[in-house]
Amino acid sequence: MLALENDEWQQGRTMYLLCALQLQKSFGHDGILEGTIERVAQAIFRRSEENAATMHKDPTPGLAARVPALLPATKDGWPWLGAQRGLIGVVHALLTAADTYGSQKHWSV
């Protein structure tokens, strides 16, 4: 799962993160999925930072000023911001994961 090529909400690692969060919510907090959720969320966050940094280096005029500091890796490589493929859906999943575990231990996204 961590080797998936993209972090899209509908078909990438973010989908797996949301599925793990739903399973955790449905079956109680027995700790089985906690490590998986943490690793996947951290991997998505790190790659989104790296992807944004790469986009900031793009020589296209004005592109760097429009790229946020966090931008998920998408299947086609385009900087999507929408909920289905881009930033909004990924940020929602990361905030949900942080909200789920933020009060239990030090965990930063």
VEXKOL-695792 format. One record per residue (C-alpha): residue number from 1; residue in three letters; chain; x, y, z. Coordinates in steps of 0.1 Angstrom, whole numbers, m for minus. Example, Ala and Ser with C-alpha at 12.3 -4.5 7.8 and 13.67 -1.06 7.14 Angstrom:
<r 1,"ALA","A",<123,m45,78>>
<r 2,"SER","A",<137,m11,71>>
END
This chain:
<r 1,"MET","A",<0,0,0>>
<r 2,"LEU","A",<28,24,8>>
<r 3,"ALA","A",<43,18,m27>>
<r 4,"LEU","A",<12,31,m46>>
<r 5,"GLU","A",<22,56,m72>>
<r 6,"ASN","A",<m4,83,m62>>
<r 7,"ASP","A",<m22,97,m32>>
<r 8,"GLU","A",<m55,105,m48>>
<r 9,"TRP","A",<m87,103,m27>>
<r 10,"GLN","A",<m106,80,m51>>
<r 11,"GLN","A",<m79,56,m63>>
<r 12,"GLY","A",<m47,62,m43>>
<r 13,"ARG","A",<m33,59,m8>>
<r 14,"THR","A",<m58,84,6>>
<r 15,"MET","A",<m86,59,m2>>
<r 16,"TYR","A",<m68,32,18>>
<r 17,"LEU","A",<m63,57,47>>
<r 18,"LEU","A",<m100,65,48>>
<r 19,"CYS","A",<m109,28,46>>
<r 20,"ALA","A",<m86,21,75>>
<r 21,"LEU","A",<m101,50,95>>
<r 22,"GLN","A",<m136,36,88>>
<r 23,"LEU","A",<m127,1,99>>
<r 24,"GLN","A",<m111,15,131>>
<r 25,"LYS","A",<m142,35,138>>
<r 26,"SER","A",<m165,5,131>>
<r 27,"PHE","A",<m146,m21,151>>
<r 28,"GLY","A",<m135,0,181>>
<r 29,"HIS","A",<m101,13,192>>
<r 30,"ASP","A",<m83,m20,198>>
<r 31,"GLY","A",<m51,m6,183>>
<r 32,"ILE","A",<m49,m30,154>>
<r 33,"LEU","A",<m50,m4,126>>
<r 34,"GLU","A",<m34,25,145>>
<r 35,"GLY","A",<1,19,132>>
<r 36,"THR","A",<m11,14,97>>
<r 37,"ILE","A",<m31,47,98>>
<r 38,"GLU","A",<m2,66,112>>
<r 39,"ARG","A",<23,52,86>>
<r 40,"VAL","A",<0,58,56>>
<r 41,"ALA","A",<m9,94,68>>
<r 42,"GLN","A",<27,103,74>>
<r 43,"ALA","A",<37,89,39>>
<r 44,"ILE","A",<9,109,22>>
<r 45,"PHE","A",<19,140,40>>
<r 46,"ARG","A",<56,136,32>>
<r 47,"ARG","A",<51,129,m4>>
<r 48,"SER","A",<26,158,m7>>
<r 49,"GLU","A",<53,182,7>>
<r 50,"GLU","A",<79,168,m17>>
<r 51,"ASN","A",<55,170,m47>>
<r 52,"ALA","A",<47,207,m39>>
<r 53,"ALA","A",<84,214,m35>>
<r 54,"THR","A",<90,199,m70>>
<r 55,"MET","A",<62,220,m85>>
<r 56,"HIS","A",<77,251,m69>>
<r 57,"LYS","A",<109,245,m90>>
<r 58,"ASP","A",<89,243,m123>>
<r 59,"PRO","A",<100,271,m146>>
<r 60,"THR","A",<64,278,m158>>
<r 61,"PRO","A",<57,315,m152>>
<r 62,"GLY","A",<35,321,m122>>
<r 63,"LEU","A",<31,284,m113>>
<r 64,"ALA","A",<51,285,m81>>
<r 65,"ALA","A",<30,314,m67>>
<r 66,"ARG","A",<m2,293,m72>>
<r 67,"VAL","A",<10,260,m58>>
<r 68,"PRO","A",<3,254,m21>>
<r 69,"ALA","A",<29,240,3>>
<r 70,"LEU","A",<11,207,3>>
<r 71,"LEU","A",<1,190,m30>>
<r 72,"PRO","A",<m7,153,m33>>
<r 73,"ALA","A",<9,132,m60>>
<r 74,"THR","A",<m17,123,m86>>
<r 75,"LYS","A",<m18,96,m112>>
<r 76,"ASP","A",<m14,120,m141>>
<r 77,"GLY","A",<10,144,m123>>
<r 78,"TRP","A",<m12,174,m126>>
<r 79,"PRO","A",<m17,197,m95>>
<r 80,"TRP","A",<m53,189,m87>>
<r 81,"LEU","A",<m70,208,m59>>
<r 82,"GLY","A",<m105,193,m59>>
<r 83,"ALA","A",<m119,167,m35>>
<r 84,"GLN","A",<m119,136,m58>>
<r 85,"ARG","A",<m83,137,m69>>
<r 86,"GLY","A",<m65,165,m52>>
<r 87,"LEU","A",<m57,185,m22>>
<r 88,"ILE","A",<m91,189,m6>>
<r 89,"GLY","A",<m98,152,m3>>
<r 90,"VAL","A",<m63,145,10>>
<r 91,"VAL","A",<m64,172,36>>
<r 92,"HIS","A",<m97,160,48>>
<r 93,"ALA","A",<m83,125,53>>
<r 94,"LEU","A",<m52,137,70>>
<r 95,"LEU","A",<m72,159,94>>
<r 96,"THR","A",<m95,130,101>>
<r 97,"ALA","A",<m65,108,110>>
<r 98,"ALA","A",<m49,135,131>>
<r 99,"ASP","A",<m83,141,149>>
<r 100,"THR","A",<m86,104,156>>
<r 101,"TYR","A",<m52,100,171>>
<r 102,"GLY","A",<m41,136,180>>
<r 103,"SER","A",<m54,134,216>>
<r 104,"GLN","A",<m39,99,222>>
<r 105,"LYS","A",<m3,106,214>>
<r 106,"HIS","A",<20,131,198>>
<r 107,"TRP","A",<13,127,161>>
<r 108,"SER","A",<19,155,136>>
<r 109,"VAL","A",<6,158,101>>
END
